[in-house]
Amino acid sequence: MRWCLGCQDAYVEGIWAFIREFRGDGRTMEFTAYQIIEQLIGPIMPIGESNTDKKRLENMGEHLSLIYALLKDVRLVANYKDRHEHSMRLAGKRAQEFLAELSEELAAKPNQSRI
């Protein structure tokens, strides 16, 4: 997502509007990181209408950039799988397991996907 000084307030206000929308009865709501990011970036599923799909394709680019950055972080953590420090080794092993699962999922045929 591209941030600019003039735009940041609009993005932040959009998030607070999203949160307020789901807090209609005054109860505290919890949101997943996915829900917040989805609201920040916007939908990616094309619907067959050119103007809407153009924006969704831009959103897809933002999603892919985020995914790439997150995967780079996970790959770096996976390097810790052989560390002596217990907590670092656990994090590294979990990251390595995730990458192995992701690799299997990406290698699966589309109709065999678990996603």
N, C-alpha and C positions, 0 to 999 in steps of 0.2 A: 504494500500500500504506500502510495506517495503522500508524504505529509508536507504541508506548507504552513507558514505562520498564520495566514488568513483562513486556511481550511481546517486547521486543527480543532477550533471551537465547534465547527459544524459536525465533525466526526464525533467528538465527545458528546455533544448535545444529542446526536442520533443514538448513541449507546444509552444515554440516560433516558431518552424517550422509550427505547426498547425495554429497558428495565421497568420503567413506570407502567408501561402497558401491561406487563405481567404481574404487577403489584396492585392491581385494582382494589383488592379487599384489604390492603394494608399489611398483609402478611409478608414476612421475609421470604424472598425467592432465592434459590441458588441456580446458577447457570453454569453449564459446562464451558470449557474453553472453546469447544467446537461451536456452541451456540453463539458465543460472543464474536468469534471470528467470522462465522457465517453472516451475522448481522453487519459487521464492519465491512466485509468485502462484498457481500451480496450473492445472489443465487448464480449457479453456473449451468444448470440444466436448460438446454435450448428448447424452445417451444414452437419453432417454425415461423416466427414473425421476425422479419429482418432487423428492425430497429431494436427490439428487445434482445434478440440473439447477438447483435453486435456488442451490446453492453455486457451480456453474459460471457461472451468470448473474452472481453477485457477482464472480467472477474476471474475467469479461468486462469488467465496469465498471472493474476495476483495469487490465486490458490497455489499454482504450480511453483511460483517463487517461494512462497512460504513453506511448502512441502519440501522443496530442495534444501532450504536453509535448516529446517528441522532435521532432515535426514543427515545432513553434514554434522550437526551436533551429536546425533545418536552415533554416527560412525566414530567420532572422536572419543566418545565415552566408551564405546566397545573396545577401544585400545587398552582400557584399564582392566580387562578381564583377568590378567595375570599379575596384577599388583599385589603387594604384600598386605596393604591396608585392607581390612575386611570390607569396609563400606564401599571403597572404590572398586574392589573386586566384584562385589554384588552388583553394583551399578553397571560395570563392564559386562558381566555375564548376562544381565537382563537386556542390555542393549544388543549384545550379540545374538541372544535368543530372538529378539524382535526382528533383527535383520535377516536371520535365517527363515523365520516365519514369513516375512515379507517376500523374500526371494522365492519361496515355495508358492506363495499366492500368485506372484507375478508370472511364474512359469506354468501355472495351471491353465487349462483351456477355459475360455469364458463361461461355459455352462457348468464347469466344475468349481467355480469360484465360491469361497466361503463368505465373501463380503456381501 
